[in-house]
Amino acid sequence: MVPPAVQSPNPQLTQQFLSSVLSQRGPAALPYSEDTKWLIRQHLVAVTTTYPSLEPKTATFTHNDGRSVNLLQADGTIPMSFQGVTYNIPVLIWLMESYPRHAPCVYVNPTRDMIIKRPHPHVNPSGLVSVPYLQNWVYPSSNLVDLVRDLGVIFGRDPPLYSQRRNPQPPPPQSLNPNSNFGSLSSNSGNSQSGYVQHHQHHQHPAPASPARNNYPPSPYGSFGGGSSRVQNLPHTEDPTEVFKRNAVNKIVEMVHGDVTALRKTREAEMEGLFSLQGVLKQREEVLNKGLKEMQEEMEGLEQQLQMVLMNTDVLEGWLRDNQGMRLGSLENAEDAFDCVDVLSKQMLDCTASDLAIEDTLYALDKAVQVGSVPFDQYLRSVRALSREQFFHRATAAKVRAAQLQAQVANMAVRTHHYGS
């Protein structure tokens, strides 16, 4: 029986929900890479639009090592067609931390009356699904819509779930008509509405029944619990043309699968190379940004030095204009040729001259003691006294230089304000 149609969720609400959970920051943020969150949102929106029976949710996933993490999942059912009847298989599609670079984790999610078929080629006893599409997952071309479509096709060939019903009460011996066995099944019509593949136990001799007459789909696996298989055993012969066609199709499928595998390996190698190149480009970008920042800081320092040089140039040009045409021959002392503009300049000139004079004296004393013209004890006393005096001159010059620098900065600020106005 085809299950009732699932109401389609509001796509706008789904998009708002995904945008909200993927934009969270801090401890509540989902553990996905920032550059893949937009693609994750697109995958979930596409699969919920194509398959309205699936709904995006957030839930806690526990890894095998005991770690728990909050992840996105697509919860619901996926349709499959078995023997012309559509069934819904409940599944959970977990989007792991590395999604979409790696495949999601898919589980079949049986209800209380559902049982996982054992053994199943694609579903283990815990419900974990392993299909070729998951094993050959290729980023970024693989997506959830194609995955769900592939699961529906594979489950339609070999359903992974069937429902287990309670043993019906044995009917009286005289009620062995073809409809007696299905009379008990109709009492459980509430379970038949679930849309999952059903398995029945026959404790009486089953009579052949048509799914069209009784409105029940055929069982994919026959009787459950050790009962006999379907009663009707029609003779079956295969057409050689059909056998040849099937073998040819299988051969083509194998060749295509081999080509796809080789192409996937080639594309994975290319992608790894592109990812490596992207890492190198990011490192170069960081180096370039760092160098650009250092160049900007150096440019600011050079601009400050340029302002200082321009200020000193103005001072020297003013001095040259004031003293142009003066002759030193009319001066009794050569030092009178320099006229200090203020007290700080006069003090700086005196301290610098005294410092250099003491430096010359110390050099002369070094030469004298080397040739023996000055006794060594007298040399030590003279050097000690001169060094002490030189220290005071240098300390005074440092203080005067700091005061002059403050005065120059204040003067430059005044000039800047004047030019700006």
Secondary structure, 3 states (H helix, E strand, C coil): CCCCCCCCCCHHHHHHHHHHHHCCCHHHCCCCCHHHHHHHHHHHHHHHHHCCCEEEEEEEEECCCCCEEEEEEEEEEEEEEECCEEEEEEEEEEECCCCCCCCCEEEECCCCCEEECCCCCCECCCCEECCHHHHCCCCCCCCHHHHHHHHHHHHHHCCCEEEECCCCCCCCCCCCCCCHHHHHHHCCHHHHCCCCCEECCCCCCCCCCCHHHHCCCCCCCCCCCCCCCCCCCCCCCCCHHHHHHHHHHHHHHHHHHHHHHHHHHHHHHHHHHHHHHHHHHHHHHHHHHHHHHHHHHHHHHHHHHHHHHHHHHHHHHHHHHHHCCCCHHHCCCHHHHCCCCCHHHHHHHHHHHHHHHHHHHHHHHHHHHHHCCCCHHHHHHHHHHHHHHHHHHHHHHHHHHHHHHHHHHHHHHHHHHHHHC
